Amino acid sequence: MADVFISYKKEDRALAEQVEAALVASGLSSWWDTSLHPRESWDAIIQREIAEAKAVIVIWTPRSVRSEWVRIEANYGKQHGKLVPLLVEACDIPLAFTLTQAANLTDWDGSDEHKGWQTALGWVQAHTTALHSPDPLPEQTTAPAAPALHQPVAVAPVPTPRQFEPQGVGVSQSPPPFNASSYVYISHPRDIDRDLMRAVVRALFRRSVSVWLWDPAPYALTREEQLAIGRQSAATDFAKAMLQRIETAPCNLLLIGEHSKAGGFQTQEIDHALAHGIYAAARVDGVEHGGLPSEFQTGFLPDLNPAANDDETIQNRIAGLADDVARIVHGSTGVAKESAGQKRGVWAFGVAVLFAAVAVGWWTFDTFVADGTITETSGSTEAAVENAVLDSYSPGDEFRDCDECPEMVVIPSGSFVIGSPSSEAGRQDDEGPLRTVQIGYELAVGKYEVTWAEWEACVADGGCDNAGPLGAGGDNGWGRGSRPVIRVSWEDAQAYVLWLSRKTGERYRLLSEAEWEYAARGVTTPTAAFTRFSWGDGDPTCSRGARNGAVFIPCEGSETEPVGFSAANAFGLHDLHGNVWEWTQDCYQDSYSGAPTDGSARLVSGCSQRVLRGGSWVSNPIRLRSANRSRYLPSNRGVDVGFRVARTLSPPTP
């Protein structure tokens, strides 16, 4: 074990050698990456050495301040109270470290008598002569001894840990072992509050959620807890390997702070999660609403800022956040709460899962009781809560949130049986087993499929890119306007609902597969008779306005038709059978075994295909059935593929 770990940028090797020589002359040992050997797990070695070192010297230069690795190592030293920064060349030290005084070595020639070096050496010796235990728990922390040489070093008192964990809950006695197929990837600013981060990790552990974290060492977790956390081993391209973890994670937890979009590695993590992953998010410091990444400026993120909230408020909000992450990772709502009656600080709009790649912010309530009434609100969300109360609809109501927005119809809460019985004509193997699904909330669904006119409003406003649909053939020469938009990928649909959400301040998204079938069947009880279509068992007809009207393969013209071809079903929705296939949120699985029964989307790691529903103008009647399922690559654009949108109006029934 070396006395000192030296962090530097490879272009500053000569400066690191000068520092090493001066340490050796003072009787101190050091470790830096020249000690690595080929084929060693370099990241594991670095993590071990920096943990065991008694002091971490960081060499600040115009080159090192731009290095993510140097910042990571500096943050580790800062979190563990053993950072010794050296300003070797004039530069702007990263903001997170400006409050930690650096020894001025800008004119140092390597001499032991240099005043700046004597200061730095005194700081190092303060750490190397003190009792030190790597990764101490708060109660084990000891103040460093006074330096042996030169001026005394002021030692700040060890702060009392904040109590972000409920009374009687603390160390995870049996944290879940890391599960590579079911985990949450945590992205966070490097200067996140240690006690806050520890509380988040333990809240996830208590819900049996496996955790992937870049470096668990700074957060005073027990050895057992640290060993249960997944982390990246040696990789040819470390950043690439980490981003791949984001892609395969069932959920990414984005903890957003003032420096999250400052150009460091977390910037890449956030951008990658938005593009590829399912995620939850929260604010963890004083970052202003306008300073959030643009994707989160609609609505509100849960506020976990220790400087602005008391411990109980943060406890409750962490509990709510952990509940929502657990629902996504476990794929169900059967998540253990902190206690049966504990109030939640966060309620995520949606259907017990967050939007994939388009989460647009969360409302934060101090209390949201079971009947949906709001008993307390935080000052920062009073307007949002007022709007939420006033924004009430009844089943059957129709509305638009803007002139260019799709017309929406409110459908009632209820339950139904998803899938088809073995006796149904045309049944496919992936339409079972039958499962009762509870839609415990009111939902607004697009009255029609999204039209070309609605899509092009998004394009004109800069929210959607028309290059993909047009490059794939556009409207195929049939016309646009009120016809359903076609040749849109699942990713295009996500861009549209994100734009719609930003424009209106509401939470638009795709329907889950279960919601789509519930909307298509138009029934609210599981005892309702099974029928092949929303109108019954009879085949569709090509007659516009007919109760069983649909655009499908026998119809004249062999093309899409303007929306509203079919008469409305029992819920007031049109064209659920035929015209265009409709994207849903779900990852395709060939069975309903293990699928959610609360209306939420089925989300799995490594999701390669998304579910399509409803059939199209080139489908036969079998493919138009309410229970029929298809799938497509999320990047594909089909001449018969479009989408319909949804907006959740009330919280799920507990």
Secondary structure, 3 states (H helix, E strand, C coil): CCCEEEECCHHHHHHHHHHHHHHHHCCCCEECHHHCCCCCCHHHHHHHHHHHCCEEEEEECCCHHHCHHHHHHHHHHHHCCCEEEEECCCCCCCHHHCCCCCEECCCCCCCCCCHHHHHHHHHHHHHHCCCCCCCCCHHHCCCCCCCCCCCCCCCCCCCCCCCCCCCCCCCCCCCCCCCCCCEEEEECCCCCCHHHHHHHHHHHHHCCCEEECCCCHHHCCCHHHHHCCECCCCCCCHHHHHHHHHHHCCEEEEEECCCCCCCCHHHHHHHHHHHHCEEEEEECCCCCHHHCCHHHCCCCCCECCCCCCCHHHHHHHHHHHHHHHHHHHHCCCCCCCCCCCCCCCCCCCCCCCCCECCCCCCCCCCEECCCCCEEECCHHHHHHHHHHHHCCCCCCCEECCCCCCCCEEEECCEEEEECCCCCCCCCCHHHCCCEEEEECCCEEEECCCCEHHHHHHHHHCCCCCCHHHHHCCCCCCCCCCCCECCCCCHHHHHHHHHHHHHHHCCCEEECCHHHHHHHHHCCCCCCCCCCCECCECCCCECCCCCCCECECCCCCCCCCCCCCCCCCCCCCCCCCCECCEEEEEEECCCCCCCCCCCCCCCCCCCCCCEEEECCCCCCCHHHHCCCCCEEECCCCCCCCEEECEEEECCCCCC
